[in-house]
Amino acid sequence: MTNCIYCGSEKTQDRGGKRHYCRDCKRFFTGEGAPKILLVDIETAHMLFRGWDTGDQYVRSDQIVHDWFTLCWSAKWLFGDIVMGDVVTPREALKRDDKRIIYKIHPLLDMADIVIAHNGDKFDLRKLNWRFMKYGLRPNNKYHSIDTLKKSRQVIDPPSHGLDSIGKELGFGHKDHMVEQDWLDCEVGDPKALKKMSTYCNRDVYLLEDWYLYLRPWMKTHPNLASYVDMYRDLAPDETICPRCLNTLHNAVFGRKWRSLAAGKLYRSGSCSHCGTQLRINY
């Protein structure tokens, strides 16, 4: 018997194709074999360099005194209960050595089908890829990246696209309070500061998960999750699968009227009763 990933109920039914249905919370969820979706966040130390001015300037490589390094990372599987993570030790922080914790996160990205991060395409994933390359680890970029910062900028215009601001505006949470001094304390190996930074990073992953699920039906594009597994086995003639949440859809959620595209194809529009994604069913 597979427990429901939402409410933990044992009153679940196997619906085939890795799909399960909970009779208590009336939700569909996927079991082993479904796409592996990983949420990731990292925190890095400052890069230190010498300069002649405080204005805009080009920094040459010979001006760099100390390169940045990874202070900590946190990750969790979508709908999972456990947040995984690691943080440098005080001794590693003083040596600016993140090799050990980088080796720990590499296999997680290797297992993922989809990786979600806020500003991940510009920051988190590029930073990690550089450390993987630097330490001689093999490429593991076969996953599909979803950058929630990019996705939100495509469809909404809030006061700020930062995770903390959006969480407060929508009421699903906020970041832990951190100040610049916390990063400086981490860089000199303060154990309390390093523990606080790790907790801060863990909290960010929970916020990221909430924001991703909130934003998912609004995204213009999203990977077709049903393509990762054989979801269409044992479906009734009037059923189909939501490509974003894998919920089973019946014709009742779609309008009865067929419409025509410019190319002459017929379709019906509707929405997923579970996640709210707007869908189009072709004739």
KOLMAR-125204 format. One line per field, with one value per residue: residue in one letter; z, x, y of N, C-alpha, C in turn. Coordinates in pm, whole numbers, plus 50000, padded with zeros to 5 digits. Atoms other than C-alpha are relative to their C-alpha. Layout:
BEGIN
res <- A; ...
nc3 <- Z; ...
nc1 <- X; ...
nc2 <- Y; ...
cac3 <- Z; ...
cac1 <- X; ...
cac2 <- Y; ...
cc3 <- Z; ...
cc1 <- X; ...
cc2 <- Y; ...
end
This chain:
BEGIN
res <- M; T; N; C; I; Y; C; G; S; E; K; T; Q; D; R; G; G; K; R; H; Y; C; R; D; C; K; R; F; F; T; G; E; G; A; P; K; I; L; L; V; D; I; E; T; A; H; M; L; F; R; G; W; D; T; G; D; Q; Y; V; R; S; D; Q; I; V; H; D; W; F; T; L; C; W; S; A; K; W; L; F; G; D; I; V; M; G; D; V; V; T; P; R; E; A; L; K; R; D; D; K; R; I; I; Y; K; I; H; P; L; L; D; M; A; D; I; V; I; A; H; N; G; D; K; F; D; L; R; K; L; N; W; R; F; M; K; Y; G; L; R; P; N; N; K; Y; H; S; I; D; T; L; K; K; S; R; Q; V; I; D; P; P; S; H; G; L; D; S; I; G; K; E; L; G; F; G; H; K; D; H; M; V; E; Q; D; W; L; D; C; E; V; G; D; P; K; A; L; K; K; M; S; T; Y; C; N; R; D; V; Y; L; L; E; D; W; Y; L; Y; L; R; P; W; M; K; T; H; P; N; L; A; S; Y; V; D; M; Y; R; D; L; A; P; D; E; T; I; C; P; R; C; L; N; T; L; H; N; A; V; F; G; R; K; W; R; S; L; A; A; G; K; L; Y; R; S; G; S; C; S; H; C; G; T; Q; L; R; I; N; Y
nc3 <- 50000; 50009; 49927; 50075; 49975; 49953; 49865; 49931; 49986; 50059; 50085; 50136; 50104; 50112; 50123; 50116; 50058; 49889; 49941; 49882; 49963; 49857; 49977; 49893; 50048; 50139; 50089; 50069; 49985; 50074; 49919; 50057; 50145; 50046; 50016; 49876; 50003; 49890; 49971; 49957; 49966; 49944; 49950; 50028; 49932; 50083; 50073; 49952; 50099; 49977; 50102; 49983; 49989; 49958; 50107; 50097; 50053; 50042; 49907; 50066; 49921; 49908; 49887; 49908; 49886; 49966; 50081; 49922; 49977; 49954; 49856; 49969; 50099; 49952; 50109; 49962; 50109; 49996; 49910; 49903; 49861; 49949; 50067; 49999; 50008; 49936; 49977; 49975; 49861; 49973; 50061; 50146; 50030; 49993; 50118; 50116; 50067; 50007; 50081; 49937; 50014; 50144; 50034; 49946; 50077; 50140; 50035; 49995; 50131; 50097; 49992; 50026; 50135; 50005; 49888; 49982; 49915; 50023; 50063; 50014; 50128; 49998; 49881; 49930; 50083; 50064; 49895; 49974; 50116; 49999; 49898; 50051; 50100; 49932; 49923; 50089; 50003; 50135; 50021; 49963; 50038; 50083; 49942; 50050; 49898; 49988; 49921; 49961; 50019; 50142; 50025; 49940; 50078; 50125; 49987; 49896; 49971; 49858; 49956; 50011; 50037; 49901; 49936; 49872; 50027; 50056; 49894; 49911; 50074; 50024; 49871; 49973; 49919; 50022; 49969; 49869; 50001; 50010; 50031; 50065; 49904; 49991; 50104; 49959; 49890; 50059; 50073; 49904; 49934; 49879; 50003; 49986; 50125; 50102; 49971; 50035; 50146; 50047; 49970; 50094; 50131; 49994; 50004; 50137; 50083; 49971; 50067; 50144; 50035; 49998; 50111; 50123; 50013; 50017; 50132; 50107; 50099; 50071; 50090; 50144; 50043; 49891; 50052; 49995; 49903; 50043; 50098; 49930; 49966; 50078; 49923; 50075; 49990; 49921; 49993; 50066; 50122; 49973; 49908; 50046; 49888; 49995; 50024; 49899; 49866; 50020; 49954; 50102; 50040; 50068; 50093; 49930; 49971; 50126; 50062; 50099; 50136; 50072; 50068; 50111; 50015; 50135; 50083; 50028; 49900; 49899; 49863; 49891; 49892; 49866; 49898; 49912; 49875; 49888; 49991; 50062; 50128; 50116; 50092; 50130; 50048; 50145; 50051
nc1 <- 50084; 49925; 50061; 50016; 49890; 50055; 50058; 49949; 50104; 49978; 50116; 49960; 50029; 49908; 50073; 49921; 49907; 49934; 50092; 50075; 50107; 50029; 50144; 50023; 49985; 50049; 49895; 49918; 49857; 49922; 49908; 49868; 50000; 50042; 49883; 49936; 49992; 49914; 49994; 49862; 49955; 49864; 49951; 49857; 49924; 49960; 49875; 49920; 49905; 49946; 50042; 49954; 50114; 50123; 50099; 50005; 49866; 49969; 49908; 49915; 49979; 49887; 50045; 50076; 49923; 50061; 50117; 50115; 50013; 50133; 50013; 50091; 50104; 50118; 50080; 50104; 50084; 50134; 50093; 49928; 50002; 49865; 49912; 49860; 49912; 49869; 49938; 49856; 49957; 49921; 49866; 50015; 50032; 49876; 49921; 50086; 49998; 50135; 49995; 50074; 50145; 50031; 50008; 50124; 50118; 49987; 50086; 50141; 50034; 49988; 50122; 50119; 50051; 50029; 49941; 50066; 49928; 50037; 49881; 49907; 49930; 49894; 49915; 49976; 49956; 49872; 49898; 49974; 49932; 49859; 49930; 49989; 49893; 49873; 49959; 49985; 50119; 50056; 50120; 50128; 50099; 50106; 50129; 50067; 49996; 50111; 49960; 50124; 49985; 50031; 50141; 50086; 49983; 50075; 50146; 50051; 49921; 50014; 49904; 49868; 50003; 49925; 50078; 50049; 50109; 50115; 50057; 50076; 50115; 50099; 50036; 49958; 49878; 49894; 49866; 49945; 49929; 49854; 49935; 49869; 49902; 50012; 49913; 49861; 49968; 49983; 49873; 49890; 50018; 50080; 50091; 50139; 50040; 50013; 50124; 50109; 50005; 50057; 50143; 50053; 50005; 50108; 50125; 50019; 50047; 50143; 50067; 49991; 50099; 50132; 50009; 50010; 50135; 50089; 49975; 50003; 50109; 49989; 49884; 50030; 49951; 49961; 49978; 50113; 49962; 50053; 49910; 49892; 50043; 50114; 50116; 50123; 50045; 50123; 50089; 50130; 50006; 50032; 49900; 49869; 49910; 49946; 49856; 49921; 50011; 50030; 50134; 50086; 50103; 50117; 50058; 50084; 49931; 49984; 50122; 50057; 49988; 49873; 49956; 49910; 49878; 49978; 49954; 50114; 50015; 50101; 49957; 50084; 49920; 50049; 49898; 49979; 50073; 49908; 49902; 50053; 49936; 50088; 49962; 50065; 50007; 50021; 50092
nc2 <- 49881; 49875; 49889; 49875; 49908; 49872; 50007; 50117; 50101; 50132; 50031; 49965; 50098; 50003; 49972; 50042; 49904; 49931; 49904; 50042; 49907; 49999; 49987; 49903; 49861; 49999; 49951; 50098; 49980; 50099; 50078; 50024; 49999; 49868; 49913; 49957; 49854; 49958; 49857; 49977; 49865; 49995; 49872; 49988; 49895; 49887; 49996; 49887; 49951; 49867; 49904; 49863; 49911; 50066; 49989; 50109; 50027; 50136; 50065; 50098; 50122; 49983; 49920; 50085; 50050; 50128; 50031; 50043; 50144; 50036; 50014; 50111; 50027; 50073; 50055; 50096; 50049; 49943; 50069; 50082; 49953; 49977; 49904; 50041; 49884; 50006; 49871; 50015; 49993; 49879; 50013; 49988; 49861; 49923; 50038; 49974; 50130; 50055; 50123; 50109; 49984; 50004; 50142; 50054; 49959; 50044; 50115; 49963; 49944; 50109; 50081; 49919; 49976; 49857; 49926; 49871; 49906; 49860; 49941; 50111; 50003; 49898; 50006; 50127; 50112; 49965; 50008; 50142; 50058; 49959; 50077; 50137; 50000; 49972; 50116; 50114; 50084; 50009; 49919; 50063; 49898; 50059; 49961; 49880; 49896; 49904; 49884; 49934; 49855; 49976; 50029; 49896; 49877; 50012; 49995; 49911; 49880; 49968; 49897; 50062; 50142; 50077; 50105; 49950; 49905; 50071; 50082; 49912; 49945; 50105; 50057; 50138; 50005; 49902; 50048; 49968; 49872; 50007; 49872; 50015; 50049; 50146; 50056; 49974; 50092; 50134; 50006; 50017; 50128; 49995; 50117; 49957; 49936; 50105; 50072; 49909; 49994; 50126; 49993; 49901; 50064; 50099; 49927; 49954; 50111; 50014; 49889; 50025; 50102; 49936; 49905; 50076; 50055; 49885; 49941; 50100; 49988; 49872; 49999; 50010; 50132; 50089; 50135; 50093; 50103; 50130; 50061; 50070; 50136; 50048; 49959; 50017; 50137; 50024; 49884; 50014; 49919; 49860; 49947; 49958; 49969; 49864; 50011; 49929; 50060; 50142; 50032; 50056; 49905; 50052; 49903; 49904; 49876; 49928; 49951; 50092; 49946; 50015; 49878; 50028; 49921; 49949; 50113; 50085; 50104; 49974; 50019; 49952; 49943; 50024; 49985; 50114; 49981; 50013; 49892; 49879; 49972; 49990; 50107; 50009; 50138; 50004; 50101
cac3 <- 50000; 49905; 50148; 50008; 49968; 50057; 50370; 50456; 50428; 50364; 50178; 49834; 49509; 49237; 48912; 48686; 48508; 48840; 48937; 49275; 49408; 49769; 49882; 50182; 50021; 49671; 49501; 49248; 49300; 49139; 49283; 49188; 48823; 48803; 48698; 48971; 49044; 49261; 49426; 49490; 49662; 49741; 49935; 49839; 50002; 49873; 49604; 49732; 49499; 49503; 49324; 49272; 49288; 49416; 49091; 48795; 48675; 48508; 48751; 48604; 48714; 48869; 49099; 49259; 49605; 49694; 49466; 49586; 49729; 49827; 50191; 50187; 49972; 50036; 49820; 49843; 49611; 49522; 49785; 49984; 50363; 50397; 50315; 50222; 50254; 50366; 50495; 50509; 50842; 51018; 50899; 50539; 50553; 50659; 50374; 50139; 50048; 49929; 49756; 50008; 49993; 49614; 49586; 49794; 49570; 49236; 49248; 49338; 49019; 48834; 48951; 48872; 48564; 48643; 48862; 49003; 49142; 49181; 48952; 48900; 48532; 48605; 48952; 49136; 48849; 48672; 49002; 49068; 48714; 48753; 49077; 48917; 48629; 48860; 49067; 48765; 48805; 48494; 48340; 48477; 48290; 48128; 48352; 48244; 48433; 48558; 48676; 48876; 48853; 48471; 48475; 48708; 48502; 48198; 48349; 48652; 48769; 49151; 49358; 49364; 49208; 49510; 49688; 50022; 49882; 49682; 49980; 50197; 49929; 49863; 50226; 50204; 50403; 50414; 50435; 50766; 50865; 50758; 50739; 50559; 50877; 50876; 50548; 50682; 50998; 50787; 50586; 50901; 51019; 51290; 51378; 51484; 51165; 50950; 51125; 51080; 50710; 50661; 50830; 50613; 50300; 50409; 50460; 50110; 49960; 50136; 50008; 49659; 49659; 49759; 49498; 49222; 49290; 49313; 48986; 48788; 48636; 48531; 48345; 47970; 47917; 48137; 48074; 47997; 48307; 48151; 47890; 48158; 48236; 48070; 48208; 47941; 48023; 48154; 48088; 48005; 47664; 47829; 48040; 47981; 48196; 48307; 48170; 48470; 48777; 48633; 48762; 48573; 48377; 48266; 47989; 48251; 48308; 47941; 47757; 47524; 47227; 46976; 46845; 46538; 46506; 46205; 46083; 46081; 46383; 46635; 47010; 47338; 47619; 47991; 48313; 48542; 48845; 49062; 48976; 48767; 48454; 48141; 47889; 47530; 47407; 47033; 46833
cac1 <- 50000; 50131; 50061; 49936; 50222; 49986; 49799; 49971; 49646; 49660; 49328; 49486; 49410; 49651; 49527; 49800; 50090; 50254; 49942; 49768; 49449; 49382; 49023; 49067; 49203; 49079; 49411; 49617; 49989; 50268; 50483; 50819; 50903; 50752; 50981; 51228; 51193; 51466; 51450; 51792; 51939; 52301; 52474; 52819; 53089; 53213; 53475; 53756; 53957; 54171; 54048; 54142; 53791; 53440; 53262; 53176; 53492; 53632; 53803; 54099; 54179; 54508; 54309; 54123; 54259; 54015; 53761; 53408; 53330; 53014; 52915; 52625; 52359; 52009; 51785; 51464; 51257; 50921; 50661; 50936; 50956; 51335; 51557; 51907; 52202; 52557; 52765; 53141; 53315; 53487; 53823; 53699; 53558; 53895; 54062; 53775; 53749; 53406; 53521; 53363; 53014; 53029; 53096; 52781; 52540; 52673; 52495; 52164; 52164; 52268; 51949; 51713; 51493; 51395; 51582; 51405; 51585; 51505; 51751; 51906; 51997; 52207; 52338; 52289; 52328; 52607; 52797; 52757; 52860; 53182; 53268; 53190; 53421; 53691; 53695; 53697; 53343; 53161; 52882; 52535; 52327; 52082; 51805; 51552; 51598; 51302; 51408; 51116; 51262; 51253; 50906; 50762; 50907; 50724; 50377; 50357; 50477; 50498; 50680; 50977; 51048; 51256; 51143; 51107; 50890; 50666; 50621; 50508; 50277; 50105; 50107; 50292; 50603; 50921; 51295; 51480; 51641; 52005; 52243; 52572; 52766; 52634; 52816; 53134; 53116; 53075; 53384; 53599; 53461; 53216; 53028; 52708; 52702; 52755; 52470; 52246; 52337; 52248; 51910; 51851; 51926; 51691; 51412; 51465; 51403; 51066; 50969; 51086; 50864; 50558; 50635; 50687; 50351; 50182; 50337; 50317; 49966; 50058; 50377; 50374; 50579; 50653; 50798; 50536; 50561; 50351; 50621; 50861; 50653; 50392; 50095; 49845; 49812; 49470; 49303; 48932; 48831; 48706; 49021; 49345; 49641; 49733; 50087; 50189; 50057; 49969; 49613; 49357; 49118; 48766; 48571; 48362; 48636; 48631; 48379; 48145; 48209; 48478; 48679; 48896; 49258; 49388; 49543; 49198; 49248; 48966; 49021; 48838; 48974; 48942; 49139; 49287; 49064; 49370; 49637; 49432; 49648; 49466; 49461; 49370; 49251; 49288; 49035
cac2 <- 50000; 50345; 50629; 50960; 51210; 51498; 51382; 51053; 50853; 50480; 50493; 50503; 50324; 50217; 50372; 50226; 50391; 50487; 50685; 50667; 50823; 50926; 50871; 51105; 51424; 51325; 51399; 51210; 51158; 50961; 50690; 50541; 50597; 50945; 51233; 51324; 51696; 51851; 52195; 52351; 52656; 52748; 53024; 53150; 53362; 53696; 53733; 53957; 54178; 54495; 54805; 55169; 55307; 55232; 55315; 55092; 54924; 54616; 54378; 54192; 53839; 53955; 54186; 53894; 53816; 53535; 53369; 53293; 52949; 52763; 52804; 52559; 52398; 52267; 52049; 51847; 51632; 51781; 51678; 51506; 51533; 51559; 51856; 51742; 51973; 52035; 52325; 52380; 52327; 52620; 52486; 52450; 52804; 52947; 52756; 52856; 52488; 52366; 52047; 51809; 51959; 51996; 51623; 51564; 51759; 51632; 51291; 51457; 51662; 51349; 51172; 51462; 51485; 51844; 52096; 52402; 52707; 53077; 53258; 52917; 52958; 53267; 53189; 52857; 52610; 52799; 52830; 52458; 52366; 52565; 52387; 52048; 52133; 52268; 51950; 51719; 51586; 51470; 51680; 51609; 51868; 51626; 51762; 52022; 52348; 52556; 52902; 53042; 53395; 53381; 53228; 53493; 53778; 53643; 53657; 53890; 54232; 54229; 54496; 54258; 53920; 53819; 53503; 53682; 53961; 53727; 53494; 53785; 53930; 53596; 53486; 53155; 53255; 53457; 53411; 53395; 53725; 53755; 54053; 54112; 54038; 53680; 53612; 53773; 53562; 53247; 53332; 53341; 53006; 53111; 52785; 52965; 53171; 52861; 52680; 52985; 53000; 52634; 52686; 52991; 52788; 52508; 52759; 52895; 52551; 52521; 52867; 52772; 52463; 52668; 52933; 52677; 52509; 52849; 52967; 52641; 52685; 53042; 52948; 52998; 52682; 52382; 52034; 51771; 51553; 51279; 51222; 51092; 50783; 50567; 50756; 50663; 50296; 50184; 50519; 50526; 50672; 50994; 51048; 51232; 51347; 51699; 51750; 51963; 51779; 51434; 51455; 51247; 51470; 51385; 51551; 51729; 51988; 52093; 52300; 52116; 52345; 52257; 52553; 52581; 52696; 52886; 52561; 52401; 52173; 52141; 52174; 52219; 52438; 52383; 52370; 52106; 52058; 51990; 52253; 52499; 52481; 52597; 52314; 52249; 51911; 51853; 51657
cc3 <- 50000; 50073; 49913; 50035; 50052; 50145; 50079; 50015; 49935; 49906; 49857; 49905; 49890; 49872; 49874; 49951; 50105; 50069; 50119; 50031; 50148; 50020; 50111; 49949; 49853; 49905; 49934; 50030; 49931; 50092; 49930; 49848; 49942; 49983; 50134; 49993; 50126; 50013; 50068; 50035; 50057; 50054; 49980; 50079; 49901; 49917; 50045; 49894; 50039; 49887; 50033; 50022; 50045; 49893; 49911; 49938; 49957; 50095; 49925; 50091; 50097; 50118; 50106; 50108; 50041; 49913; 50095; 50024; 50057; 50151; 50036; 49883; 50070; 49879; 50057; 49874; 50016; 50078; 50100; 50139; 50050; 49915; 50017; 49991; 50068; 50010; 50029; 50151; 50023; 49936; 49849; 49961; 50000; 49880; 49870; 49910; 50004; 49928; 50058; 49978; 49854; 49953; 50048; 49913; 49855; 49967; 50006; 49867; 49892; 49996; 49951; 49852; 49979; 50124; 50004; 50094; 49964; 49957; 49977; 49872; 49998; 50115; 50047; 49911; 49928; 50102; 50027; 49885; 49998; 50105; 49956; 49901; 50065; 50072; 49918; 50000; 49861; 49987; 50041; 49969; 49906; 50047; 49929; 50113; 49995; 50094; 50035; 49990; 49856; 49973; 50056; 49922; 49868; 50016; 50105; 50020; 50145; 50039; 49991; 49962; 50097; 50073; 50132; 49981; 49950; 50107; 50096; 49932; 49986; 50127; 50025; 50073; 49966; 50035; 50146; 49989; 49999; 49966; 49941; 50094; 50013; 49897; 50038; 50112; 49948; 49936; 50093; 50088; 50130; 49997; 50008; 49871; 49890; 50021; 49961; 49849; 49942; 50023; 49905; 49861; 49994; 49987; 49858; 49910; 50023; 49931; 49849; 49956; 49996; 49882; 49866; 49978; 49980; 49858; 49884; 49901; 49920; 49898; 49855; 49945; 50122; 49940; 50015; 50091; 49958; 49903; 50067; 50037; 49910; 50078; 49932; 49999; 50089; 50016; 49929; 49878; 50027; 50098; 49927; 50123; 49993; 49984; 50107; 50139; 49995; 50056; 49884; 49972; 49928; 49909; 50069; 50025; 49874; 49948; 49893; 49857; 49944; 49929; 49896; 50003; 49857; 49906; 49969; 50101; 50103; 50140; 50096; 50111; 50135; 50099; 50085; 50133; 50122; 50012; 49934; 49866; 49888; 49893; 49871; 49952; 49851; 49962; 49948
cc1 <- 50088; 49927; 49994; 50114; 49950; 49954; 50046; 49899; 50040; 49886; 50029; 49969; 50104; 49920; 50081; 50093; 50069; 49909; 49928; 49896; 49971; 49850; 49968; 50008; 49962; 50101; 50071; 50146; 50071; 50098; 50134; 49990; 49951; 50123; 50052; 50026; 50073; 49999; 50134; 50020; 50141; 50028; 50151; 50064; 50036; 50124; 50075; 50100; 50047; 49956; 50048; 49885; 49879; 49893; 49998; 50137; 50011; 50105; 50079; 50023; 50115; 49966; 49927; 50093; 49950; 49876; 49884; 50009; 49861; 50000; 49913; 49904; 49886; 49921; 49893; 49927; 49861; 49905; 50071; 49998; 50137; 50072; 50143; 50087; 50133; 50057; 50147; 50026; 50075; 50139; 49993; 49969; 50126; 50091; 49927; 49993; 49860; 49994; 49913; 49850; 49957; 49988; 49869; 49878; 50004; 49910; 49851; 49955; 50006; 49873; 49877; 49963; 49975; 50060; 49938; 50083; 49953; 50125; 50107; 50081; 50117; 50097; 50025; 50060; 50131; 50115; 50037; 50075; 50148; 50078; 50014; 50116; 50136; 50053; 50001; 49882; 49938; 49875; 49874; 49886; 49894; 49862; 49943; 49995; 49873; 50045; 49875; 50010; 49968; 49851; 49910; 50011; 49924; 49852; 49947; 50094; 49979; 50096; 50144; 49982; 50081; 49909; 49940; 49881; 49875; 49932; 49915; 49873; 49889; 49964; 50043; 50134; 50099; 50133; 50034; 50081; 50151; 50053; 50137; 50104; 49996; 50090; 50147; 50042; 50020; 50137; 50120; 49978; 49924; 49897; 49853; 49949; 49980; 49873; 49879; 49983; 49937; 49850; 49930; 49982; 49889; 49864; 49969; 49944; 49851; 49920; 49998; 49896; 49860; 49981; 49987; 49859; 49897; 50008; 49974; 49883; 50005; 50113; 49958; 50043; 50045; 50025; 49875; 50038; 49954; 50093; 50112; 49963; 49885; 49873; 49868; 49948; 49875; 49911; 49869; 49996; 49974; 50098; 50124; 50080; 50042; 50151; 50086; 49993; 49966; 49866; 49919; 49886; 49887; 49943; 49920; 50069; 50019; 49864; 49950; 50026; 50139; 50031; 50103; 50121; 50013; 50042; 49886; 49977; 49895; 50056; 49890; 50091; 49935; 50112; 50008; 49930; 50091; 50092; 49954; 50061; 49896; 50049; 49921; 50004; 49968; 49907; 50077
cc2 <- 50125; 50111; 50124; 50096; 50134; 49991; 49879; 49886; 49868; 49961; 50047; 49886; 50011; 50019; 49965; 50108; 50084; 50100; 49939; 50107; 49987; 50024; 50100; 50144; 50015; 50064; 49882; 50031; 49886; 49931; 49984; 49990; 50131; 50088; 50047; 50150; 50046; 50152; 50028; 50147; 49991; 50140; 50003; 50114; 50110; 49966; 50125; 50042; 50140; 50092; 50140; 50097; 49919; 50004; 49878; 49982; 49856; 49943; 49894; 49880; 50016; 50091; 49916; 49944; 49862; 49982; 49965; 49850; 49975; 49981; 49880; 49979; 49925; 49952; 49908; 49956; 50059; 49909; 49909; 50062; 50045; 50104; 49950; 50124; 49975; 50140; 49977; 50006; 50131; 49994; 50014; 50144; 50086; 49971; 50029; 49876; 49939; 49866; 49890; 50014; 50002; 49855; 49939; 50035; 49950; 49881; 50031; 50058; 49894; 49915; 50077; 50003; 50150; 50064; 50139; 50086; 50141; 50074; 49894; 50002; 50098; 49980; 49856; 49891; 50029; 49995; 49854; 49935; 50035; 49920; 49853; 49989; 50017; 49877; 49871; 49904; 50002; 50087; 49923; 50097; 49944; 50041; 50122; 50102; 50086; 50111; 50080; 50152; 50037; 49983; 50109; 50130; 49996; 50028; 50097; 50119; 50041; 50113; 49951; 49854; 49914; 49903; 50048; 50092; 49930; 49914; 50083; 50052; 49896; 49923; 49858; 49992; 50109; 49938; 50027; 50129; 49978; 50139; 49972; 49939; 49848; 49933; 50019; 49906; 49858; 49986; 49987; 49878; 50002; 49886; 50039; 50062; 49897; 49920; 50084; 50008; 49874; 49997; 50095; 49940; 49895; 50067; 50048; 49891; 49975; 50111; 49979; 49897; 50061; 50094; 49929; 49947; 50110; 50054; 49903; 50015; 50130; 50001; 49986; 49864; 49921; 49863; 49914; 49883; 49862; 49929; 49920; 49856; 49961; 50027; 49964; 49857; 49993; 50121; 49969; 50091; 50148; 50063; 50046; 50042; 50146; 49991; 50068; 49939; 49852; 49957; 49942; 50099; 49929; 50109; 50109; 50133; 50085; 50047; 49905; 50045; 49978; 50132; 49964; 50093; 50048; 49887; 49902; 49890; 50041; 49974; 50045; 50052; 49970; 50020; 49874; 50027; 49993; 50122; 50129; 50035; 50004; 49904; 50009; 49856; 50003; 49886; 49881
end
